[in-house]
Amino acid sequence: MDTPSPAPPQAAFVRAYPPMDPPTGPALWLLLRDGEVLVRGGALIESEGDPRGDGVNRTPLYLGTLGGRPCLADDLGPQEALPEGCRLVPLRALFGQIGEAEFALAGYASQMLYWRRTSGFCPVCGHEAEMRPGDWGRRCPRCGHVAYPHVTPAVLILVHDGGARILLGHKPGWGPRYSILAGFVEPGESLEECVRREVQEEAGLEVADLVYAGSQPWPYPHQLMIGFTARHAAGEPRVDAEELDDARWFTAETLPDLPPPVSLSRQMIDAWTAAQTK
């Protein structure tokens, strides 16, 4: 009988790599369609066999174990009927509804399924690529090109004035929401260089005293967000029309609408706000 079962408290995820086979017994199933995760009763599905039934002829990805339980992932077809009692929930909406380890697992499953969908053929010569044993890489048997799952680094920058103000920016289409500055790391660029360049390009400011603030996998589809705080050193806010349509200083008492709590950007803002009120 298939029943929802939350992960044990502080369950640890242990990664596995192909061609390792999953151990026997009940498994957590990460079934996704268009960025949504299949759940039953508000939890990830634990099942002795494929919850889609015996007629499914596909091989799921074995990702590893969470609290000792095997974790399997697969895509749901666009017209595939959902198992009885199950529904699809956007990945971001699962934050706070399931445990942190399970939420991270769902994000990992999303990234690995994206990799499987997009890596079947060599980007150099177009030949069908083969899985490499022992990792998630793919190798082209014709030209020898090897590729691995994409991880795209991006920086988040919380700029403060060394006192009671924080700089937040606004992009067209965000509605009332503001957030800290952000940008993708370019080839040949360190994280610190990216921080300084992005702040200069987006807001016209120079910054100093960079401090690492944390990182977060962001599976939409394969970013790694790396957070920094930075002190304003020179300049006045001046937006680049291609990136932002507004950037201004706020205090802890005048904060606008902010990103959702799932994001590292919001967590950095909350940490800064908490420090101001001590």
Buried (B, 14 or more C-beta within 10 A) or exposed (E): EBEBBBBEEEBEBEEBBBEEEBEEEBBBBBBBBEBBBBBBEEBBBBBEEBBBEEEBEEEBBBBBBBBEBBBBBBBBEEEEEBBEEBEBBEBBEBBEEBBEBBBBBBBBBBBBBBBBEBBEEBEEEEEEBEBBEEEBBBBBEEEEBEBEBEEEBBBBBBBBEEEEBBBBBBBEEBEEBBBBBBBEBEEEBEBEEBBBBBBBBBBBBBBEEBEEBEBBBBBEBBBBBBBBBBBBBEEEBEBBEEBBBBBBBBEBEEBEEBBEEBBBBBBBBEBBBEEBEE
